[in-house]
Every structure is written in C-alpha cells, then in structure tokens.
Amino acid sequence: MSYFHKTFSLYESIFECLKRDEAFYIRANPLRHPLIFYYGHTAVFFINKLNVAQCITERIDPRLESTLAIGVDEMSWDDLDERHYQWPRVAAVKAYRDQVRNRVDRFIREVDFSMPIDWESPLWVILMGIEHERIHLETTSVLIRELPLKWVRSHPVWGNRCRETGPAPQNELLPVEGGPLVLGKNRDNAFYGWDNEYGQQAFDVKPFKASRYLVSNQEFLAFVTDEGYQHQRHWTEEGWAWVQFRRAEHPVFWVKMDEGFRYRTLLAEIDMPWDWPVDINYLEAKAFCNWKSEKTGKVIRMPTEAEWHKLREREASDQPDWERAPGNINLEGDMSACPVTRHECAGGFFDLIGNVWQWTETPIDGFDGFAVHPIYDDFSTPTFDGKHNVFKGGCWISTGNYAIKDSRYAFRRHFFQHAGLRYVEGERLPDAEMKIYETDLSITSSIEAHYGRNDDRNGEHLFRGEALAGRSNFSVVCAQACLEHVQDRKTRRALDVGCAAGRSAFELAARFDHVDAIDFSARLIAAPSHLQETGVQRYVVRDEGELLIFKEVRLRDFKHYEAVKDKISFMQADACNLSEKFSDYDLVFAGNVLEHLYDPVQFLCQIKNRIHPGGLLILVSTYNWQAHITPREKWLGGFKAATGESFTTLDGIREALLPEFERIGALCDLPFWERHSSRDGRCGVAQMSVWERKKRR
C-alpha cells in the first residue's frame, strides 16, 4: 500500500515542474504525445489492466481509459504521428487520477491474496501498475527536459540538480576478466520483474577491456569538433539517415552558443559541465565508437549485455538491499547527472550503475523460456525486432525495478533516455541473430497445428466426441502410423511431401537415416528450417478478432528432436515436378497433399519410380477436390465415370499406381483440427491408404 501511494504521489510531483496548463499540450518530442497523455496514462493503466485481469468489472471514465491508453513510443524517427487528439483538460485528468487512487487503494485493502505474490496473483497487477508508473516517471522527465525553458519552473525537489563540476578526467581502458555467465531469473525471484527478465541464457564471455569512466561531455567534444556529425563513414545507415533528418550537429541536450556550448538539465540551462556524462542515443554512441576505432586502430564498441553484467559483478549490492545506493541512482543523489569521477567501484571503475544509462550492442530478445505475461502481452514482444537495443545500469532518476541488476529495458536506437555510454575494446561482434515472431497467420496456423499444445486455447475443447477426444497431434499421429507400417522394412531414406511446418519429418527422422522434407511454399518451409537451425521458432496465433497470442516452440522441448535434426533436409520443391535428386526412397509420405496439387496424377506417376521395391507410399487425403486449386479434368476421383458409375479418389490412386504398386493393410480415417482462433476452427477427417511397391521377381 505504501509503495503504491509513494509512487502515485512521486509521479504527480514531477508535473508540478510545468509552469502552466498550456505546457501539458506542447509536444516536446514529435515522436511522443504531449505531457497531458502521460499525466493520465499511468492511472488509466491501473484500471485497464485490472479489468483485463478480471479483478474489477467497472470503469471510471471509459473515454479517458481509451484516449490515454496507448502511446506512440515504438514509432520510427521518420514516422511522425499526424493524428489529431481531443485531449482532456488538466483538471479533468487530475480528478480522474484522484478517483483511480481511491479505487486502487480500496482494491488493495479488500482483495484476497496469499503469499508469495506471483504472476497469477491479483496484486501482481498492482505491482505492474506501480512499476509502469515509475518507468513513465523517467520518460516524463526526459520530455520535460526537452521542453523550452519558458514552459518549466523551479521545484523544491526536482530543481535540486548537482552543483559540482570540474575538469573531465582522462579516460583509459582497464582489463576485465571473462568467464561463464548465466543471465535471467526464475519465477520464484523475490522481486517484481517484467516478462523479458525470466528464463535463462548462458554465455561464455571473452576477456575484454572497458573504459574506467563513462564518456564525459569533454571526451565526446573531441568527436564533435572533429566533425563527427558531418562524416557519413562513422555512422550506420540508420544513424546517417537520422542525422540528416534531425540535422544533428551535437548532442540534443547541448545548447549551441556563439562562444561554445551550454547544457540543459531538467529545469535549467547551465554552463557546460564537461566532467558529467554525455547524453546521447544509440546511433550517436555507435558513431562515436566507430570514430574512436578509426583514431586508435582498435576495435572500440559498446559492451554487450553479457559484458556489462561481467562489469556489474564488481558491485555486490543491489536494490533494495543497499543501505545507500553505490551510484547516482534511485533518487538518492542529485536530480541530475553528476561528475563521472564521483562514484568509484571495485576494480577502479566508476559509475557501474547510475548517473546515465549505458547503451549496449545487444538488440533485446527473450531468454530461453521466455513467456509473455497475458495481462501485458505487448510489453516486450514488439521490441524483439532487432531495432531496440538494451541499455543497462539505470540513471539518476531510475527507481524500483528500473534500478535492479536484472532489469532489462530497450529503446529504439534514435530515442533519448538520460543515456550515455561506456566503451570497450574487445572482439568484433557478429551480426545479431534475432528470433523474431512470425506473424503471417497463414504460416503460423501450420506452426500451431504441428507444435501447439492441445489445451483449452486451441479449440479442441469444443469437440467431446470419441473421434477427437485426446488426439495429440495430427502430424504426429500420421508419422507414427507410417512407422508402424514400416516395421522391419529398410529405413535408409524417407521423403515427406508437403511437410508444411515439419513436425512429421522430425518424427520420421527418429527411425530413418535421412529424411527429405519438401513443401511448395518457400515461406512455409522457412519455419521448420529456422527451428532446425536455431532451436526456436516464435509465432503468433489469433485469439479473437485482432487479438493475438504470442507463442514459442523450442526444439529441446520435444523428445529426440535435437538429436535427429541434422538428419533432415528441408527444401522448397514442386511435388508435381520433382528434381531427379528426390529419389531412392524407402518411404514416401504425403499428408493432406493430393487435394492441393495442380496435377495429382503427374505426382503419383512420377513418385512411384522414386521408391525402392518393397518400399511404401503412404497417402493421407480428405479427397476434397476444388476446381480453383486442381482443374476439374485433373481430379483423381470424386465424379461419375463415362460408364455412369461413381469413380472415387481411391480408384484414381489405384489406377495411377498400377501395375507397380498394390494397396496393403486396411484404410484408416484420421481426424484433424484446423485452428482459426481460440474458439473457432474446422474439424475434418482424412483417409490414410498404404501402397507397397512390388518386389521384382
């Protein structure tokens, strides 16, 4: 209760720095809403999330809870938001905040809960709201810092900036030992965490050197005076486009004067404190490192997230266990940055935490085992796009979760957030490989069908009949049926035709020495190929309407799949026009493929010569012929023959395979489920027929 009220009041106090109501409506940054949005947004968040979690059922002001719900913080620097908003009056938002404070206070007092508080606890939603508000305390401070001075005023708390400054130190590189490192925390961790903090990832950090100090304004000045902002060779492609767009010539909080530069703090413009850390975005930090590499002939860059943690090991204490913060953080120091020489840590390094955030080279991604919190499903996943870089260590205004060692935050590379850098000398980094979410629903429906779990979120709970009850997975059932027919036959090579997301290929590889898995769709074949190569595939499925569920499949979660993955070759191919390399098979399996071919007779006539005598062709099909997929004259069956008799698909298969093949065993009907959304889909039944190539006499 105390944490909630302290946070709520602290947040409101920073808006007291605005001189008059008009300041709430000035867009300090064209990529973000005016401050009136942020004033109400954090209160709206409490009510919206409590409703999503079904902890409460009532609204306070539905209009505000819609208008002030969604920000624009994920926009590109060249994607300006031109929409017009009908912003509420300041007094109306203040009245709303008062109502929310009372409602949340009452909820905390009345709710039933048990310890410990975990993801499923109703109080987790309250902690989420509190930490969300502390995030926006810092966001708001950046926006106020970007406002023209005429819109802000002094404040008894927020105006207490650092008064100390002096000559900047000469920076130097100090050695850092490498070693094994495991990042991520367990769900039983004692402190609140955002979803991207959970899971585990192991690293073997190589030895490197790191700068003793954060880069000061003085050190960065050398880059500016060397015309660093004018030379494209120092910048990434994205960075140079941003420089041109912003017409940037120096850091955003430097104020250019005829005689040099001044410096903008939260509420004032002061003489340049050359020994304070420079405030820059990632693009500027990267350009500075490239420039320094050119000057020194060394590989100078920002640390990776793992390397930062190796540095952080020198400071044993963590929020909230320290008696006093070992850095300019948690609002325990000045309401601004301070000299980079003030906070020394073990090993001769300064400002391992606090003062300004430290950009890293690491694009944010989930650790192994990452799972989306269902109440805030878009906190992390939109940032797993290779365009958001992790920064670590916190800054002078970072509090709560922001200030702990395990916190993981990332921003677009063009954003400002009281962030600077510490550079390192180390190995040149390979391009980051991102495990981005597949969002094409035509692709993800196949991934879900192959690897999704049969729980109450995939629709099978709608069907209680014996045929569907307890079915584990259509692809697995088909593959297991194939293996039952194989028995003591040769198991050197198999071909999976129309493999889609590839589950049956992994199952067949448990018995066969090699499996070729082909599909006509290159986009679709990319999913199992990516899973095979990286061990993980992320994707979304439709929940209802425009709502999505974020999911992840990991190869290691399936028995023996990691052991057999290298026995599979996933390839794009046309089943009706196969290359000669697709031959010499002991088994060919085609699951729900025939009815999707433009010439199924050609496929059968071609494939029967690719199978060894004694080998098997196993076909699974719904026989659901459609003229827009397969021309009417190409259908295998499902029509009246010239004799007037019914000619079935099974008749057509037999005719195409004679005389080399004969059908063995009984026909078998296999039910399947195609998921459309959480509560909608299509139930169907396919027939399996098994054909053996006759042995030569």
GUPA-970332 format. One line per 5 residues: their letters; for each residue x, z, y of C-alpha. Coordinates in steps of 0.1 Angstrom, whole numbers. Layout:
<dodos>
a	X,Z,Y ~ ...;
</dodos>
This chain:
<dodos>
msyfh	0,0,0 ~ 28,9,24 ~ 47,-23,17 ~ 16,-43,24 ~ 9,-27,58;
ktfsl	45,-27,69 ~ 48,-64,61 ~ 15,-73,78 ~ 25,-54,110 ~ 60,-67,110;
yesif	47,-103,108 ~ 23,-98,136 ~ 50,-83,158 ~ 71,-115,159 ~ 42,-133,176;
eclkr	44,-108,204 ~ 75,-128,215 ~ 53,-156,227 ~ 47,-154,264 ~ 10,-165,264;
deafy	-16,-181,242 ~ -6,-216,251 ~ 27,-211,232 ~ 8,-208,199 ~ -2,-245,202;
iranp	32,-260,211 ~ 48,-280,183 ~ 83,-267,183 ~ 92,-290,155 ~ 73,-323,149;
lrhpl	75,-317,111 ~ 57,-284,112 ~ 24,-271,125 ~ 22,-252,158 ~ 26,-214,155;
ifyyg	-12,-208,155 ~ -12,-221,120 ~ 15,-197,108 ~ -2,-168,126 ~ -32,-172,104;
htavf	-18,-189,73 ~ -3,-158,57 ~ -36,-139,59 ~ -56,-169,46 ~ -31,-169,16;
finkl	-42,-134,5 ~ -79,-144,5 ~ -74,-178,-11 ~ -52,-165,-39 ~ -74,-135,-46;
nvaqc	-102,-160,-51 ~ -82,-183,-72 ~ -72,-154,-94 ~ -109,-144,-95 ~ -100,-109,-82;
iteri	-126,-113,-55 ~ -155,-137,-51 ~ -163,-136,-14 ~ -149,-154,16 ~ -143,-140,51;
dprle	-142,-173,71 ~ -143,-204,49 ~ -134,-227,78 ~ -102,-209,86 ~ -94,-205,50;
stlai	-94,-243,47 ~ -78,-252,81 ~ -50,-227,78 ~ -43,-231,41 ~ -18,-260,37;
gvdem	13,-265,57 ~ 35,-296,62 ~ 68,-281,51 ~ 75,-308,25 ~ 75,-338,49;
swddl	103,-362,52 ~ 121,-362,86 ~ 107,-397,93 ~ 72,-390,81 ~ 56,-374,112;
derhy	22,-359,108 ~ -1,-376,133 ~ -34,-359,123 ~ -54,-340,148 ~ -65,-305,141;
qwprv	-91,-283,157 ~ -70,-252,159 ~ -88,-218,163 ~ -84,-195,193 ~ -57,-168,191;
aavka	-83,-141,194 ~ -103,-155,165 ~ -72,-156,143 ~ -63,-120,153 ~ -99,-109,144;
yrdqv	-96,-127,111 ~ -63,-110,103 ~ -78,-76,110 ~ -106,-84,85 ~ -81,-95,59;
rnrvd	-60,-64,64 ~ -91,-42,57 ~ -102,-63,27 ~ -68,-63,11 ~ -64,-25,18;
rfire	-98,-19,1 ~ -88,-41,-29 ~ -56,-22,-35 ~ -74,11,-33 ~ -102,1,-57;
vdfsm	-86,-23,-82 ~ -79,-11,-118 ~ -44,-18,-130 ~ -18,-5,-153 ~ 20,-3,-150;
pidwe	41,-22,-152 ~ 28,-48,-128 ~ 34,-83,-143 ~ 22,-119,-138 ~ -12,-111,-152;
splwv	-18,-80,-131 ~ -42,-83,-101 ~ -15,-65,-80 ~ 9,-94,-87 ~ -13,-115,-64;
ilmgi	-9,-89,-37 ~ 29,-88,-41 ~ 28,-126,-40 ~ 10,-125,-7 ~ 34,-99,7;
eheri	65,-119,-2 ~ 49,-151,10 ~ 43,-134,44 ~ 80,-123,45 ~ 90,-159,39;
hlett	69,-170,68 ~ 84,-142,90 ~ 116,-161,87 ~ 100,-195,91 ~ 83,-183,123;
svlir	115,-170,137 ~ 130,-205,133 ~ 101,-221,150 ~ 102,-196,179 ~ 139,-203,182;
elplk	131,-240,186 ~ 105,-234,214 ~ 116,-239,250 ~ 125,-207,267 ~ 96,-208,291;
wvrsh	73,-201,262 ~ 90,-169,249 ~ 96,-134,264 ~ 118,-104,257 ~ 108,-80,230;
pvwgn	118,-43,224 ~ 127,-51,187 ~ 132,-89,183 ~ 152,-90,215 ~ 180,-68,201;
rcret	205,-96,195 ~ 241,-90,187 ~ 263,-84,219 ~ 296,-87,201 ~ 317,-118,202;
gpapq	354,-128,204 ~ 379,-154,192 ~ 370,-171,160 ~ 393,-164,130 ~ 414,-190,113;
nellp	396,-198,81 ~ 415,-200,48 ~ 408,-207,11 ~ 411,-179,-14 ~ 411,-183,-52;
veggp	381,-174,-73 ~ 382,-169,-110 ~ 359,-189,-131 ~ 342,-179,-163 ~ 309,-179,-182;
lvlgk	278,-171,-162 ~ 241,-169,-171 ~ 215,-173,-144 ~ 178,-164,-145 ~ 159,-133,-152;
nrdna	134,-121,-178 ~ 98,-114,-172 ~ 104,-76,-176 ~ 126,-76,-145 ~ 117,-47,-123;
fygwd	112,-67,-91 ~ 88,-94,-80 ~ 101,-129,-85 ~ 89,-165,-78 ~ 84,-186,-109;
neygq	117,-206,-105 ~ 137,-173,-109 ~ 127,-169,-145 ~ 142,-184,-176 ~ 179,-187,-183;
qafdv	207,-212,-178 ~ 243,-208,-190 ~ 273,-221,-170 ~ 310,-222,-176 ~ 323,-220,-140;
kpfka	358,-235,-135 ~ 382,-217,-111 ~ 379,-228,-75 ~ 389,-217,-40 ~ 364,-206,-13;
srylv	367,-201,24 ~ 373,-165,34 ~ 347,-168,62 ~ 315,-187,69 ~ 322,-217,90;
snqef	321,-205,126 ~ 309,-223,157 ~ 346,-227,166 ~ 355,-242,133 ~ 326,-266,135;
lafvt	335,-276,170 ~ 365,-295,157 ~ 341,-318,137 ~ 320,-323,169 ~ 349,-331,192;
degyq	364,-354,165 ~ 332,-375,170 ~ 319,-364,136 ~ 284,-373,146 ~ 294,-408,156;
hqrhw	312,-419,124 ~ 290,-430,95 ~ 317,-426,69 ~ 313,-388,70 ~ 276,-389,62;
teegw	254,-396,32 ~ 229,-424,35 ~ 202,-399,41 ~ 223,-380,66 ~ 232,-410,87;
awvqf	196,-421,89 ~ 187,-386,101 ~ 215,-387,127 ~ 201,-419,141 ~ 166,-407,140;
rraeh	173,-374,158 ~ 201,-389,179 ~ 220,-358,169 ~ 254,-351,186 ~ 258,-314,178;
pvfwv	240,-286,160 ~ 204,-281,171 ~ 210,-245,185 ~ 239,-256,206 ~ 228,-263,242;
kmdeg	250,-290,258 ~ 261,-283,294 ~ 284,-301,317 ~ 312,-276,310 ~ 306,-273,273;
fryrt	281,-256,251 ~ 258,-226,252 ~ 239,-211,223 ~ 202,-205,216 ~ 193,-172,199;
llaei	157,-162,190 ~ 147,-154,226 ~ 176,-162,248 ~ 203,-187,258 ~ 237,-171,259;
dmpwd	274,-180,263 ~ 286,-197,231 ~ 297,-170,205 ~ 324,-190,189 ~ 330,-164,162;
wpvdi	294,-165,150 ~ 284,-187,120 ~ 272,-222,129 ~ 235,-230,122 ~ 232,-264,106;
nylea	211,-283,80 ~ 225,-295,46 ~ 231,-330,59 ~ 254,-317,86 ~ 271,-293,62;
kafcn	278,-322,38 ~ 292,-344,66 ~ 315,-315,78 ~ 328,-311,42 ~ 334,-349,39;
wksek	353,-348,72 ~ 374,-318,61 ~ 382,-336,29 ~ 394,-365,48 ~ 416,-343,70;
tgkvi	431,-322,42 ~ 432,-347,14 ~ 414,-322,-8 ~ 380,-321,-25 ~ 361,-299,0;
rmpte	324,-293,-6 ~ 298,-267,-6 ~ 297,-244,-36 ~ 272,-249,-65 ~ 246,-223,-71;
aewhk	266,-210,-100 ~ 298,-208,-79 ~ 280,-189,-53 ~ 270,-164,-79 ~ 306,-161,-91;
lrere	315,-151,-55 ~ 285,-128,-53 ~ 298,-108,-83 ~ 322,-91,-58 ~ 293,-73,-43;
asdqp	278,-49,-69 ~ 248,-36,-49 ~ 215,-54,-44 ~ 183,-50,-25 ~ 167,-25,-27;
dwera	193,-2,-43 ~ 218,-2,-15 ~ 219,28,9 ~ 228,3,37 ~ 230,-34,35;
pgnin	265,-47,29 ~ 259,-76,53 ~ 238,-87,82 ~ 205,-89,63 ~ 172,-71,57;
legdm	168,-65,95 ~ 193,-36,92 ~ 217,-52,118 ~ 211,-73,148 ~ 182,-96,155;
sacpv	206,-125,154 ~ 237,-136,137 ~ 269,-117,144 ~ 307,-124,141 ~ 319,-138,108;
trhec	346,-111,108 ~ 322,-81,108 ~ 312,-77,71 ~ 341,-77,47 ~ 335,-76,9;
aggff	358,-72,-21 ~ 385,-98,-26 ~ 389,-104,11 ~ 358,-125,16 ~ 333,-119,44;
dlign	295,-123,46 ~ 290,-129,9 ~ 254,-121,18 ~ 235,-122,50 ~ 243,-135,86;
vwqwt	232,-170,77 ~ 220,-187,45 ~ 247,-206,27 ~ 238,-242,16 ~ 249,-252,-19;
etpid	254,-286,-36 ~ 227,-278,-61 ~ 193,-295,-60 ~ 168,-269,-71 ~ 154,-272,-106;
gfdgf	138,-248,-131 ~ 159,-229,-155 ~ 153,-234,-193 ~ 120,-216,-200 ~ 106,-223,-165;
avhpi	68,-219,-163 ~ 45,-224,-134 ~ 26,-194,-122 ~ -11,-205,-124 ~ -21,-188,-91;
yddfs	5,-206,-71 ~ 12,-238,-91 ~ 27,-257,-62 ~ 53,-232,-50 ~ 83,-246,-70;
tptfd	73,-279,-87 ~ 71,-300,-55 ~ 108,-291,-48 ~ 120,-303,-82 ~ 125,-338,-68;
gkhnv	163,-340,-61 ~ 156,-338,-24 ~ 156,-300,-20 ~ 189,-280,-21 ~ 193,-244,-30;
fkggc	207,-221,-4 ~ 218,-186,-12 ~ 227,-152,3 ~ 199,-147,29 ~ 203,-144,67;
wistg	199,-116,93 ~ 161,-118,91 ~ 158,-121,53 ~ 138,-92,37 ~ 121,-84,4;
nyaik	126,-110,-23 ~ 145,-131,2 ~ 173,-106,2 ~ 178,-101,-36 ~ 206,-117,-56;
dsrya	182,-135,-79 ~ 161,-152,-53 ~ 160,-190,-53 ~ 149,-209,-23 ~ 154,-245,-14;
frrhf	145,-267,16 ~ 146,-304,24 ~ 181,-313,35 ~ 171,-320,71 ~ 155,-286,76;
fqhag	169,-257,97 ~ 165,-221,85 ~ 192,-199,100 ~ 215,-216,75 ~ 252,-224,76;
lryve	279,-229,50 ~ 309,-216,32 ~ 330,-244,18 ~ 350,-245,-14 ~ 379,-265,-29;
gerlp	371,-275,-64 ~ 364,-303,-88 ~ 344,-333,-77 ~ 309,-329,-88 ~ 290,-355,-109;
daemk	257,-367,-97 ~ 230,-341,-103 ~ 206,-350,-131 ~ 171,-339,-123 ~ 144,-331,-148;
iyetd	116,-344,-126 ~ 80,-342,-136 ~ 64,-374,-150 ~ 32,-378,-130 ~ 18,-411,-143;
lsits	-13,-399,-162 ~ -12,-430,-184 ~ 22,-418,-196 ~ 16,-381,-196 ~ -16,-384,-217;
sieah	6,-397,-245 ~ 32,-369,-240 ~ 4,-343,-241 ~ -11,-359,-272 ~ 22,-358,-290;
ygrnd	37,-325,-279 ~ 9,-304,-262 ~ -3,-273,-279 ~ -38,-271,-293 ~ -52,-243,-272;
drnge	-82,-240,-250 ~ -66,-262,-223 ~ -66,-294,-243 ~ -102,-298,-252 ~ -102,-293,-289;
hlfrg	-122,-261,-285 ~ -152,-283,-277 ~ -153,-295,-313 ~ -160,-270,-340 ~ -167,-294,-369;
ealag	-147,-292,-400 ~ -130,-326,-393 ~ -113,-314,-362 ~ -111,-277,-366 ~ -75,-266,-369;
rsnfs	-60,-301,-366 ~ -25,-295,-353 ~ -14,-329,-340 ~ -24,-365,-349 ~ 12,-379,-347;
vvcaq	25,-351,-370 ~ -4,-355,-395 ~ 3,-392,-397 ~ 40,-387,-401 ~ 36,-361,-428;
acleh	12,-384,-447 ~ 38,-411,-446 ~ 64,-387,-460 ~ 40,-377,-488 ~ 37,-413,-498;
vqdrk	75,-418,-496 ~ 82,-391,-522 ~ 111,-403,-543 ~ 115,-437,-527 ~ 145,-447,-507;
trral	148,-431,-473 ~ 175,-450,-455 ~ 157,-467,-426 ~ 123,-465,-411 ~ 105,-483,-383;
dvgca	79,-466,-361 ~ 59,-493,-344 ~ 40,-483,-313 ~ 58,-449,-312 ~ 45,-440,-277;
agrsa	59,-406,-268 ~ 79,-405,-301 ~ 66,-374,-320 ~ 62,-392,-353 ~ 97,-406,-350;
felaa	111,-371,-348 ~ 91,-361,-379 ~ 102,-392,-399 ~ 139,-385,-390 ~ 137,-353,-410;
rfdhv	138,-374,-442 ~ 152,-408,-432 ~ 188,-416,-424 ~ 178,-436,-394 ~ 146,-444,-375;
daidf	140,-472,-351 ~ 111,-463,-328 ~ 96,-491,-306 ~ 69,-495,-281 ~ 58,-524,-259;
sarli	58,-502,-228 ~ 92,-495,-213 ~ 77,-468,-191 ~ 63,-450,-221 ~ 94,-453,-242;
aapsh	114,-436,-214 ~ 97,-403,-221 ~ 110,-397,-257 ~ 143,-413,-247 ~ 146,-387,-219;
lqetg	136,-359,-242 ~ 162,-371,-268 ~ 189,-373,-242 ~ 183,-342,-221 ~ 163,-319,-244;
vqryv	134,-315,-219 ~ 105,-335,-205 ~ 83,-323,-177 ~ 49,-338,-171 ~ 15,-331,-156;
vrdeg	-19,-334,-171 ~ -53,-334,-154 ~ -71,-301,-153 ~ -102,-311,-134 ~ -107,-336,-106;
ellif	-75,-338,-86 ~ -61,-305,-100 ~ -31,-308,-123 ~ -14,-286,-149 ~ 24,-286,-149;
kevrl	39,-286,-184 ~ 73,-288,-201 ~ 82,-298,-236 ~ 116,-288,-249 ~ 132,-303,-280;
rdfkh	146,-270,-292 ~ 111,-256,-295 ~ 104,-279,-325 ~ 119,-272,-358 ~ 148,-295,-367;
yeavk	142,-319,-338 ~ 176,-312,-322 ~ 193,-317,-355 ~ 178,-351,-361 ~ 175,-366,-326;
dkisf	207,-387,-329 ~ 192,-404,-360 ~ 165,-421,-338 ~ 169,-452,-316 ~ 141,-455,-291;
mqada	137,-491,-279 ~ 113,-513,-260 ~ 101,-542,-281 ~ 71,-565,-287 ~ 57,-559,-321;
cnlse	44,-595,-323 ~ 78,-610,-315 ~ 104,-587,-331 ~ 141,-594,-329 ~ 159,-600,-361;
kfsdy	177,-567,-358 ~ 145,-549,-367 ~ 148,-554,-404 ~ 160,-538,-436 ~ 134,-510,-437;
dlvfa	122,-487,-465 ~ 92,-477,-444 ~ 73,-492,-415 ~ 47,-471,-399 ~ 22,-485,-373;
gnvle	-1,-458,-359 ~ -31,-470,-339 ~ -13,-502,-331 ~ -31,-531,-347 ~ -61,-530,-323;
hlydp	-37,-530,-293 ~ -18,-562,-303 ~ -24,-597,-289 ~ -18,-612,-323 ~ -20,-587,-352;
vqflc	-18,-614,-379 ~ 15,-626,-365 ~ 27,-590,-365 ~ 18,-585,-402 ~ 32,-618,-413;
qiknr	64,-610,-395 ~ 68,-574,-405 ~ 62,-579,-442 ~ 96,-597,-445 ~ 114,-568,-428;
ihpgg	106,-543,-457 ~ 126,-539,-489 ~ 109,-545,-522 ~ 94,-511,-532 ~ 92,-502,-495;
llilv	60,-492,-477 ~ 39,-504,-448 ~ 16,-477,-436 ~ -11,-487,-411 ~ -34,-464,-392;
stynw	-61,-480,-371 ~ -95,-474,-356 ~ -103,-511,-361 ~ -118,-510,-326 ~ -113,-546,-315;
qahit	-117,-555,-279 ~ -116,-591,-266 ~ -97,-582,-234 ~ -68,-569,-255 ~ -70,-591,-286;
prekw	-86,-625,-282 ~ -116,-628,-304 ~ -100,-655,-326 ~ -71,-632,-333 ~ -91,-603,-347;
lggfk	-82,-592,-382 ~ -118,-585,-391 ~ -150,-569,-378 ~ -171,-601,-379 ~ -192,-623,-401;
aatge	-171,-649,-420 ~ -182,-686,-424 ~ -199,-676,-456 ~ -221,-652,-437 ~ -206,-622,-454;
sfttl	-190,-593,-435 ~ -153,-596,-431 ~ -136,-563,-424 ~ -103,-555,-409 ~ -91,-542,-443;
dgire	-100,-576,-457 ~ -79,-592,-429 ~ -49,-570,-436 ~ -50,-578,-473 ~ -52,-615,-466;
allpe	-22,-614,-442 ~ -1,-593,-466 ~ -8,-613,-498 ~ 9,-620,-521 ~ 39,-598,-513;
ferig	20,-566,-508 ~ -6,-546,-526 ~ -26,-516,-514 ~ -18,-483,-532 ~ -35,-449,-531;
alcdl	-68,-440,-515 ~ -79,-449,-480 ~ -78,-418,-457 ~ -97,-411,-425 ~ -77,-391,-399;
pfwer	-95,-376,-368 ~ -78,-376,-335 ~ -84,-364,-299 ~ -76,-382,-267 ~ -74,-357,-238;
hssrd	-88,-368,-204 ~ -89,-334,-187 ~ -92,-298,-197 ~ -128,-302,-208 ~ -132,-339,-214;
grcgv	-118,-364,-238 ~ -126,-388,-266 ~ -129,-379,-303 ~ -121,-406,-328 ~ -113,-413,-364;
aqmsv	-86,-437,-376 ~ -82,-450,-412 ~ -48,-449,-430 ~ -40,-476,-456 ~ -8,-477,-476;
werkk	7,-510,-487 ~ 37,-514,-511 ~ 59,-545,-512 ~ 60,-557,-548 ~ 94,-554,-565;
rr	110,-586,-577 ~ 106,-594,-613;
</dodos>
